[in-house]
Amino acid sequence: MTRESMADILDKIAQMLELKDENPFKIKAYRSGAEVVRSYPDDILQLAAEGKLTGIKGIGDALRDKLTELATTGKLGFYEELRQEFPASLFALFDIQGLGAKKIKILFRDCHISSIEDLQKACENNQISALAGFGAKTQTNILESIKRRHTYAAQFRLSTVTTIIDEYLDLLRDHPSTLRVAACGSYRRSKEVIGDIDLLVATSAPAEITAYVATFPGIDHILVHGDTKISVRLTNGPQCDVRAVSNRQFPFALQYFTGSKEHNVAIRQRALQRGWSLNEYGLTSTNENAEVIPEINEEKDIYAALGLSFIDPELRENLGEIDAAERNELPQLIQQENLRGTFHNHTTESDGKHTLAEMKAAAEELGLSYLGISDHSKSSFQARGLDEARLLGQIAEIRRMNEADDTFTLFAGSEVDILKDGSLDFDDEILSQLDYCVASIHSSFTMEEDTMTRRIIRAMENPHVTMLGHLSGRLLLQREAYSVNHAKIIDCAAETRTIIELNCNPRRLDMDWRWWRRARDKGVLCSINPDAHNVSQLQYLHFGIRLARKGWLRREDVINTKSRENITAFLQLPKDQR
């Protein structure tokens, strides 16, 4: 049982109670409980196991007993009984965009639809459009969402696999025959979406390791089980391959299985030019005139032997990193500890789950020295966006909190909607009273590329727009990016001195890493923002750092590496002087 799996069970209980038309307050209690489990700063699993949840806000007596049962037994009788009332395949419908409990209940009750397959067939037979509350457009959208789901069936967001990878690496380190362990593949390269999980173990007892892996939690079934490799399919997750190699082979296997394929081809070609053959097992001479092979103990020794400075895993996409390594011109990539604060965060004033004071305390706990608050503006009515009066009240509250604490700074911002014509949701008189402004699109996603690009550029030309939020609007494995010309947006950002955010919510990771090197070279600054809607989501900064590194960004390219004093001075400058 993990924190995330415990929270998922509470969310599923809420879904099932909705399907049963249970008391809304009871449903809300389970949803709130799930948020508490995800965001609680201490080890809530340990507290639950020890029966020490009393007094935690959001966890009542009934929920406390259920969490204790989950933590101590790994199961929950109430949950299992509820599940018996519904087909297991029904819950996949919650993954379809536009379907909530109310609509799923209608589909299940009136049409006997209990799976994605049933739903697709009903849509194709034009049965859904006639249902009350659906219509032809909803039917079309459902079919498109099902199609996307099939397309992405074998892909997983970076955040989805992080917990299981961390858990498996810890288990592997616990084995007495383990010498070294590492995650490889696209995960190590920090791709935003991955396929399989690749783990590597250095050991003198490979058969013991593969037998040990077969006992790991979360395995649905074993695909291959040999003495040096085991492949398993995880429950509701990707395939995981664990390879056991000798300590001597480890650096070669680490380099090889990290990839990418294109990077490795170029590296192997470079080895051949020296008369060597490079593979996952080692370096060998291909002829008697080959250069002498140096001693290899670490991955960096392989690159040094090939006349290259070490190439960080995130950069290994064969996009110029090898030439830069040969010239010793690779960037010194940003590190997690370089961050001093962050912007684009929400509170209970709009659609956040925690108050201003709670978000501040969580940021301080993370070691940050400033935090920007940017709740939604009034046009985002679905997110309880703030009107002018509420925004001014929040600004005043932030000023009062800053006067009472000279060790941490809150910055008053707003995530202001970019309206259809490119104008902003607040006028300049209101915007001028903010410390900063994040301009984002939350509606009218289907514009043609030129129209959408002009819309965004008009917003960026406003002198009060500090940064552009989630540039493409994509939701990974869920919603495609809207059509927008990234190159023109980056050029406009350079001209207007507009910052572009790296929205590090793992469902977004937007702007895409493939564009950050161009932005950096144009002098466009990045702000790594978690788009946090609760205190635990401030941890998304970790994913932001990984994607910033993949985009070749250095410390000086990211504004929230500035000290509290420097960022205060920076934000006080007119936009065209920053």
N, C-alpha and C positions, 0 to 999 in steps of 0.2 A: 504494500500500500504506500503510495506517494501522496504528497500534498495535492498534486494536480489530479490524480485519480480519485481522491476523496472529494475534491470540489466537483469533479465531473459527475460523480454519483448524485450529489445534491442537486446539480442542474438537471439531471435526468429525472429525478423525483419530481422536481417542479414541472417539467414537461408532462409527465404522466398525470399529475394532479390537474393540470390544465385540461388535458384530454378528458378527464373525469368530471370536469365542471366543479372542482372543489372550491372551497373558500379562497378568494383572492389573497387574503391576508396570510393564509397558510402557504400559498404558493410563493408569495413574496418573501416569507421567512426562510424558505429553502434557498431561494436565489440570493438573498442577502447573506445567508450562511456560507454559500459557495464563495462569495466575494471575500468574506472574512477569512476563510481558509486559505485562499490564494494570497491575500495581502498581509496576513498577520506577521509581524516582524520577527517573532520568536518561533521555535520549533513546535508548531501546533500539533504535529503528530505525536511528539513525546508528551506534550501536555495532555492530549486526549487519552493516551495510553495510561497515564498516571492519574486520570480523573481530576485534572486541575483546570478545567475550562470555566469554572464558576466565575462570574463577574466580567467575562469578556463581552463587550458590546456586540450585539447582533447574534448571540448564541444563547437561546433560552434553554430551559430545563430539558424539554423534549429533544431538541437538537443536540444538546450536550450529550445525552445518553446515547444517541445514535452515532455520534462521532467517536465516542469511547468504544462502542461496539465495533465500529469499522477499524479503529486503530489497534484493538486487541485481538480481533479474530480475522481481519481482512475481509469480512463480509457484513452484510446488513440484512437481517430478516425482512424488515419492512420493504426494502428496495426489491428484494427477490420476489416477495409476494405481489408487489405492484407489477413487476415485469411479466408475471404469469397471465396478467389480464390483457396483454397486447402481444401481437406477433413481433418477434425480434427485429424483423426487417422494416417495421413501421418507422423506427427512429431515424433511419437514413433520410426520411422525408424532411427532417428538420435541417438537413444540410442544403436543401434546395432553396435558392434565394427567392424571397417573396412568400415563402410558406411559413406560417406560424402555427401555434397550437389550434387556433380557431378554424383555420382552413383545413388543417390536417384532420381535425375532428370531423368536419363535413365530408371530406374524401373517404375517411374510414367508415363512418356511420352510413352515409347515403350511397356510396359507390363501391363499398367493400374493397377500397384500395389500401393495400398494406405493404407495398414495396415500391421501389423506384421503377421496376419493370412494369408493374401494374399501372403506375402513373403515366409512364411514357406511352403505353398502349392506349390508355384512355384519351390522352391528348391527341395522339395521331388519329384516333377515331372521332375526334371533335366532340367528345363527351363532356369535357371540362368547361368549355366556354358557356354552356347553358346553365351552369350552377350559379345560384345566388351568391354574389360577392366575388365572382371570378371574372368571366367575360373573355372575349377573344384575345385581347392584349395579354391578359394574365396567362392564358393558355400558351401563347407564343413564348412569353418570357420563361415559363416553366420548362418548355422544351429546350430552349437555349441553355438554361441552367443545367439541365440533365446532360446535354451534349458536352458542356464544359466539364462537368463532373467525370464523364467517361474519359475525356481527353487527359484530365489530370489524375486519373485513378492511381497511377504508379508514381506520382510525385508528392513530395511532402515539403512543407515550409521548414526553414532552418530551425525555427523555434520548436517545432513539433518533435524533432528528433534529439534536441539538446539534452533533455532530461534523461532519456533512456541511454544516450551515449555516456553521459556523466556517471550514471548508475553502473553501467557495464564496465567502464574503465576502473571505477572504484572496486568492483568485485574482482576484476582481473588483478589489480594491484594487491589484493588480499591473499592471493594464492602464493604459497611459499616458493613455487618454481618460477614465478614471474621475475624477470630482470628489468624489462622496460616495456611500456605500453604507449600506444598513441592511436588517435583517430586519424584516418586518412581520407582519401577521396574528395568529393566535392564539398563535404562538410569542412574538412581542414582548409580548403580553398575559400571557404565562406561564401559559397554560392547561395543565393536567396532561396532557391528551390533545389532539392536533392532527390535522387532516386534511392539507391542502396546505401546502407551504412557499411563502412569498411573499418575494421579494427585490427591492430597489429600488436603482437606480443613477442618479445624476445624471451626465450626460455631454453633450458636444456632438457625439458621433458614435454615435448609438444603434444603427445597423446594424452597426457594428464590434463593439459589445458583444454583441449577440445572436448574431452569427457566432462570437464568441469563446466564449460559453457553450456552444455546440453541441459544442465540443471537450473539455468538462470530463469528468473521470473519473466513473465510477459511473452513467452514463446508460444506461438500457436501450433507450429509443427516444424520438424527438422527436415530440411531439403537434402543436405549432404553432410555426412559425418565421417571424416577421415582422421588420420593421425596428425596431420599438419593444418587441416582446414575444416571448419564447420560452417555451414550456411543454414540459417533459420529464418522462418517467416514469423514476424512479430504479430501479436494480436492487434488487429486494426492498424497495422503499421507496415513499414518497409521490410525488405529482406536485409538481414544483417550477416555479413561475412566476417569471420574471425580467422586470421591466419597466424600460425605459430612458426617462428623462424629462430635461427640461432642468433646469439648476440652479435656475431661477426656480420651476419646477413642483414641485421636490423636497419642500418642506415640506407642500404641499397633498396630494401623493400619499402621503407618509409618514403623515399624519393619516388620510387616507381608507382606505388599505389596512391600517392597523393595526386599525381597527374598535373595538369590535364594531358590528354592524349597528344594534343598538338605541341605542348611544351616538351613532353618526353621525347617525341620524335626528333625535335630540334636538338635536345640535349644528347641523345644517342648518336645523332649525326656528328656532333662536335667531338664525341669520344672516338668515333671511327676515324676522324681526321688525325688523331694522335696514335692510331694503331691499336685502339682498345675496343672491346665489346662491353657495353654496359647493359645490364638487365637487373631484375629484382634480386639476384643472388650475389652479384659482385661485379668487379671490373676484371677483365682478362685480356691478355695480349692477343692480337689477331695475326701478328707476323713478327719475325725476329728483329725487325728494325723499329719496333714500337718503342715509344718512350717508356721509361721505368715507371711503374705504377706506384704512387706514393701510398703511405699507410692511411687507411680510411677507418676512422672510429665513429665519426658523427656525419650527419647529412651534409653539414657545411663543408666537410673535407672533400666531398664529391665535386661540389661546385668549384672549390679552390683548385682541385686537380685539373679541372677543365678551363682554368684561367678566368674564372668568374667570381665576383663577390657573391655572397650568399643572397639568394632570391627568396624573399618571404613567400610562404605558401599561397597567400591571397593573390599574389601577382602572377602566378604560374598559368597563364592562359595563352602564351605565345603572342602577346600583344605589345612587343617591344621590350619586354623585361630582360631578355637575354642580351640584346645589344647594349642596353643600359648597364647591365652587370659587367659586361666586358669593358666598358668605359669607366666603370666605378662611379656611375651617375644615378644609381637607384635612390629613390627618396628615403629619408628616415621617416618611417610611417608613424602616424599618431598612435599613442598608447592610451589605454583606459585611464591611467592615473593623470593624464594631461587635462582631463575635463575639470572645470571649476564650477560649472552650473549648466543650466539648460532652459530652453524656452518651449512654448507650445505645450501647456499642461492645463487640465480642466479641473474644476471643483464642482461641488454640489450646486453652485449657482446656475450651472447649465446641466450637462449630462454626466458630470463626474460623480464618483461614489464617495469622495472624502472632502472634508471642508478645507478651506484655505489654511487654517492652522495645522490640520493633519498633514496636508501636502508639504507644508514648510518643515514640519518636524521630520517627515520621512526623508526629505532632501538633505537636511542636516545630518541625519543618521547615516546617509550614504557618503558623507564627507564633502558634500557640495557647499559652496559659500554663497550661491544666489540661485534663485528660481524665478522663472517668468510664468505668470498666470495669464492664459489667453482663452477665456471661455467664449463660447459661440456668440455670434451677433444675432439680432432679432429675426432675420429671415430664416434662420435654422430653427423654426418653431418646433420641429420634431425633437430637437435637442434642448428645448427650453432656453433658446437664445436670449441674451440680455438686451433689453431696450436701452435707450439713452440714460434714463433715470437710474436703472439698476446698475449699469456700467459705471456711472459716476459715483454711485454709492460704493461699489467695489474698489474703485480707485482710492477713495477716501479711506476705506478700511485698510488697504495696503499701506498707505502713507502712515496711518496710525501705528500699525505693526512695526514698520521700519523705525519710527521714532522711539519705540520701546525696546529696540534691539539693534545695537550697533555692530554686531558680529556676523549678521546674515542679512542679505538684501533680497526683498521681494520686488520684482518688476511688474508694473501694471501694464498688461497688454490686452489684446482681443484677437480672436480668430475671426476676422471680418469676412463675410461672404463676398465673393466677386459675383456681382449680378450678371444677368444675361448679356447686357450691353457693355460690360467691363467696368461699370461704375461700382462704387463700394456701398456697403450696407449702412455705414455711418458717414456723416458729412465731415469736412475737414476741421470744423470747430471742435467736434468731439474727438476726432483722431489726434488732434494736436495736444490733447491732455494726457495721452498715453505715453508710456516709456517706449513702447514699440508696438508694431502691428504685424500680425501674420495674415496675409491675404490668401484665401483658399476658395476653391470651387466645390460646391456641394449640390449643385443642381444643373439641369440642362447639359447632360453629358454627351448628347448625340450630335453636336454641331460638327460641321465639316472642319478639316484641319486648319485652313486659313482663318475661318471665323473664330474658332477656339483660340488660336494663337493671338489674333488681334485682341480678343477679349482679355486675355491674360496680360498682354503687353500694356494695354491701357491702364490696368490696375497697377502694374509695376511702375508706370510713369508718375504715379501719385507720390509726392514727396514724403508722405506720412507712412507709406508702406515700407516696412523694414525688411520683411522677408516673405518669400513665396512658400506657401504650404503645399505638401504632397502634390508635386507638379503634374503628374499624369493621372491622378485619381485611381490608380490601379488597386485592386485587392487581389493579392496573389492567390492563384488557384480558385478564384471566385468571380472576379470581374476584371475584364480586360481594361487596359488604359484607354482613356478617350484619345481621339486624334489630336495631336499637338506637335508642332515643330520644335523639338528640343534645341536644335542649333540656334534658331532665332530667339528663343527664350533666353538661352545662355548669353547670347550677344547683347540682348536688351538688359539683362542683369548686370553685365559688365559696364554698359553705358550709363545705366541709371543708379549704379551702386546698390542694387538690390541683392540681398542675401538669398540664397536658395537653401531651403532646409533639406536635410536628410531625415525624413520621417522614419524613425526606427521602430515604429510599431511593426512587428514581424509579419503582419498581414499586408503591409504596404512596402516598406524599404524603398522609399520613393523620395528623391530622384534615383533612377536606376544607376547602378555602379558604373555602367559602361559609358556614362556621360560625364562623370566627375573629373576625369583627367583633362578633358577639354575645358570644363569650367575653371579648374585650377589654373590652367595655362592662360586663361583669359583674365585672371585676377578676381574671379567671382568667389566670394567667401561662402562657406558652408556653416550651417548651424545644425548640430546633431540634436534632434528633438524627439522625445519618446511619444509625444501625443498622449501623455498619460491621463487616463480617466480614473485611476485609483492609485494608491501609494505603491502597490507592487509593480505597476507598470513603469515606474521610474527605472526599474531594472532593465528595461528595454534598451537603455543606453549601451549596454554590452553589445547588442546586435548592431547598433549604429556604429560603434567603433570598428567592428569587424567589416562592415560594408564600406566604411570610409577608407579603411586600409586597402580594401580591394579596389577602390577608386583612386589609389595612388595619393591619398591626401596625407599631408604632414600636419604637425601641430599648428603651424602658422596659417594654415588654410582654413581653420575652424575657429569661429568667433568665440565659442564657449570654452575655449582653453584660456581665454583672457582672465586675468585676475579680477576680483570684484571691483577694485578701484578703476582698472583700465576699461572694463566693460561699461561701467557707469559713465565714464568720460566719453567713451565711444558712442553710446546711445544719445548723449546730449548734443553731439555734433549734428549740424544739418546733414541730411542724407548725402548730398553731393560732395561733402568734405570728408566722408568716412574712408 
